[in-house]
Amino acid sequence: MQGNFSKARLVNTARALQRPHAAKPKLNYTARANLIASQRESRLSKIESLRCSGVAPKSFVDKAQTLLTHRWSKATWRSRERLLRTVDWLLRMERMSRHTLVPPI
């Protein structure tokens, strides 16, 4: 009896592994391209607002802008998604560096 229990348990585990994970819904090409383009525009406007508040030279914002301008045109859509993730990281680093540079009152 114990052998059957183990076999049933293995079968259920195998079935659970075959189930698709909760993934993002698949977008068609046009929708995906539009989403990536709008995310880029959003990041560029964030960069512009950070620049208006005074950014030090050689900052994370400069690097983020370079990725969204010079590197953008030749990148594939998948690479552009990676660029956006990198830009998000750079902007987080910029915000963190600004918070550490502000002297306590």
C-alpha positions as CSV (number, residue, x, y, z in Angstrom):
1,M,0.0,0.0,0.0
2,Q,2.8,2.4,0.8
3,G,4.3,1.9,-2.6
4,N,1.1,3.0,-4.3
5,F,1.0,6.1,-2.1
6,S,4.5,7.1,-3.2
7,K,3.7,6.5,-6.8
8,A,0.5,8.6,-6.7
9,R,2.4,11.3,-4.9
10,L,5.1,11.4,-7.6
11,V,2.4,11.5,-10.4
12,N,0.7,14.5,-8.7
13,T,4.1,16.2,-8.2
14,A,4.9,15.7,-11.9
15,R,1.5,17.1,-12.9
16,A,2.0,20.2,-10.7
17,L,5.3,20.8,-12.4
18,Q,3.7,20.7,-15.8
19,R,1.1,23.4,-15.0
20,P,2.0,26.7,-16.5
21,H,3.1,29.3,-14.0
22,A,1.2,32.5,-13.5
23,A,2.9,34.4,-16.3
24,K,2.2,37.8,-17.9
25,P,-0.5,37.6,-20.6
26,K,1.1,37.4,-24.0
27,L,0.8,40.6,-26.0
28,N,0.8,40.8,-29.7
29,Y,3.7,42.5,-31.4
30,T,2.1,45.9,-31.8
31,A,0.9,46.0,-28.2
32,R,4.3,45.0,-26.9
33,A,6.1,47.5,-29.0
34,N,3.7,50.3,-27.9
35,L,4.1,49.3,-24.3
36,I,7.9,49.4,-24.5
37,A,7.8,52.7,-26.3
38,S,5.5,54.3,-23.7
39,Q,7.8,53.0,-20.9
40,R,10.7,54.6,-22.6
41,E,8.9,57.9,-22.9
42,S,8.0,57.7,-19.2
43,R,11.6,57.1,-18.2
44,L,12.8,60.0,-20.4
45,S,10.4,62.3,-18.6
46,K,11.6,61.1,-15.2
47,I,15.2,61.8,-16.4
48,E,14.2,65.3,-17.5
49,S,12.6,66.0,-14.1
50,L,15.7,64.8,-12.3
51,R,17.8,67.0,-14.5
52,C,15.7,70.0,-13.7
53,S,16.3,69.4,-10.0
54,G,20.1,69.6,-10.6
55,V,22.1,66.5,-11.3
56,A,25.8,66.2,-10.7
57,P,27.9,65.4,-13.8
58,K,28.7,61.7,-14.4
59,S,25.6,60.7,-12.5
60,F,23.4,57.6,-12.9
61,V,20.9,59.8,-14.8
62,D,23.5,60.5,-17.6
63,K,24.1,56.8,-18.0
64,A,20.3,56.1,-18.1
65,Q,19.8,58.7,-20.7
66,T,22.6,57.3,-22.8
67,L,21.0,53.9,-22.7
68,L,17.6,55.3,-23.8
69,T,19.1,57.4,-26.7
70,H,22.3,56.1,-28.2
71,R,21.9,52.4,-27.5
72,W,18.1,52.3,-28.2
73,S,17.9,52.5,-31.9
74,K,19.9,49.3,-32.8
75,A,18.5,47.2,-29.9
76,T,15.9,44.5,-30.4
77,W,12.6,44.6,-28.5
78,R,13.9,42.1,-26.0
79,S,17.1,44.1,-25.5
80,R,15.0,47.3,-25.1
81,E,13.1,45.6,-22.3
82,R,16.5,44.9,-20.7
83,L,17.6,48.4,-21.2
84,L,14.5,49.6,-19.5
85,R,15.2,47.4,-16.5
86,T,18.7,48.7,-16.4
87,V,17.5,52.3,-16.6
88,D,15.1,51.6,-13.7
89,W,18.0,50.4,-11.6
90,L,20.1,53.4,-12.5
91,L,17.3,55.8,-11.5
92,R,16.9,53.9,-8.2
93,M,20.6,54.3,-7.6
94,E,20.3,58.0,-8.3
95,R,17.5,58.4,-5.8
96,M,19.5,56.5,-3.2
97,S,22.6,58.6,-3.8
98,R,20.6,61.8,-3.4
99,H,19.1,60.6,-0.1
100,T,22.5,59.8,1.3
101,L,23.9,63.2,0.2
102,V,21.2,65.2,1.9
103,P,22.5,66.4,5.3
104,P,20.2,65.8,8.2
105,I,18.4,68.9,9.6
